[in-house]
């Protein structure tokens, strides 16, 4: 079989059409980003109101897990049938989950609603990144990707602020209801402004078995990290069973992908050195980023004794630095065409910030905590979107959705692991410290461990209040130290990425220079070549 390069460029949107398309994509990304952060400041109040402190980590983990599972699905289907209809469908699912959550009266229903939201949100980010690759050449894409990273930073500030304001002034449920008008706006903008170039597509052959196995393996991994050592002992039959199920599902997934006509995650992705190095580094970055973002607002409310709105404001320095850095880095990359060392430096800065966060004590001044978070924003702004650009530039546009989805999937696995690991360590150690340091009657006076909200803790006697604050600090900071060596490994991996010249066109298939530099072959463009090789067929 001969792998061919189709040098015909798809008809991209004209320059005048890129801006309205980009606005529509940014609206959807704002939805996804806001939903990841808007509950961070409201979470202590939510779990206290719904009597579910021991289920706190699932409000975040359910969302991230669901979105992670569907990322490769959206990426692959988008490559096969086009992205516009899929994009609008993802927004609709997200809005439906928001409505369910707004009506939730129990923790169980709220967690289910967050999972539904995640099923839609998994398509918002990945499809937005893939759609911009369809209309903007890689050389010019840096500035757009930088602005996308800045949008995440804005949402990360606006989310906690809105969540805090809703909690203090209205109700935390508005953190869900706000998604309905925004979602409708995003659907309208996508329908009106997004006009993808027509392409010839054969009837898609969906890899249902691969999708199902990927979902099983991902779920088992996150369940192990969430339940192990807390709900069940590490050596229990439940945890061992989950580990075994994850291994079996992963092995079966690889076997299925080798034979699937249109694999959801083609194995030839892993022939790219850039994909492998950036993907592993992205996992570690995801662990650190979401481990901090998921629980720092709770930490600030409990330890710094600030309200929900103030906790959101205290995250502003981190996100402001991230906004400036991401936008500046994107424009510099577009201007110079050079990008390799930005994520390397960014990962190193992230490593340092996580170490500094691990040194926090209950007596640390708030401005010092904010400066450590600002340093983290600097590292994330230099690395996140540049890594996505690296991956996209290593594959033809016919595979951009699948490749971007694969990289984002593993980064989200890192986010799931980071949230689950930090959450599991935090809640387990918190409950142990509270039981250890406080008499049972004193703990009962606060309503028990499952009903400890910032407002409840603030009204407790000083002696009990100080014990709880100390327990929160001592429970969370060791988890930050665990992330330091992971970020350090990410620095080393990114240093070995080869800088591939950025494409200056949006030709759908022609990327011979990038493939040659990356050490790849034309197998990227014809995955059936692997089958020929296995069968011993001669290749011209």
Secondary structure, 3 states (H helix, E strand, C coil): CCCCCCCCECCCCCHHHHHHHHHHHHHHHHHHHHHHHCCCCCHHHHHHHCCCHHHHHHHHHHHHHHHHHHHHHHHHHHHHHCCHHHHHHHHHHHHHHHHHHHHCCCHHHHHHHHHHHHHHHHHHHHHHHHHHHHHCCHHHHHHHHHHHHHHHHHHHHHHHHHHHHHHHHCCCCHHHHHHHHHHHHHHHHHHHHCCCCCCCCCCCCCCHHHHHHHHHHHHHHHHHHHHECCCECCCCHHHHHHHHHHHHHHHHHHHHHHHCCCCCCCHHHHHCHHHHHHHHHHHHHHHHHHHHHHHHHHHHHHHCCCCHHHHHHHCHHHHHHHHHHHHHHHHHHHHHCCCHHHHHHHHHHHHHHHHHHHCCCCCCCHHHHHHHHHHHHHHHHHHHHHHHHHHHCCCCHHHHHHHHHHHHHHHHHHHHHHHHHHHHHHHHHHHHHHHHHCCHHHHHHCCCHHHCCHHHHHCCCHHHHHHHHHHHHHHHHHHHHHHHHHHHHHHHHHHCCCCCCCCCCCECCCCHHHHHHCCCCHHHCCCCHHHHHHCCCCCC
